[in-house]
């Protein structure tokens, strides 16, 4: 029985990580005796209250629509398939995909830019020619998802100045 409960808890933990990665915002959680409660804001600002009862292996889902205030309650068996179904209702992106915050895109763009500059410096130092085109393409692709202001914040002024000073020779 303990192994079954542990495997169900592991299943719920994985589901929780997945739905947060896919864009459902967890704003409250609580634990009781063999019961976990979660409150989310999902796609279209719908509210999802999820109660996972490990003792009876059941999920109770309450969905509240913000525009109408209507409420729907479902009782489901605690299975991976049912958790996936709830995730589809809650999440704005498909399973296996993730909502990526803008700050992370900006950090990745900075890393790509820094890597590009390091490879260019290495090439100059050793008088070889390594292509950095793929890194430039990745950086350009990431920058597509940033506003012009966010793009300016990702530019590393030290690298830009260093690059300008070296190209005048």
Secondary structure, 3 states (H helix, E strand, C coil): CHHHHHHHHHHHHHHHHHHHHCCCEEEEEEEECCEEEEEEECHHHCEEEEEEECCCCEEEEEEECCCCCCEEEEEEECCHHHHHHHHHHHCCCCCCCCCCCHHHHHHHHHHHHHHHHHHHHHHHHHCCCCCCHHHHHHHHHHHCCCCHHHHHHHCCHHHHHHHHHHCCC
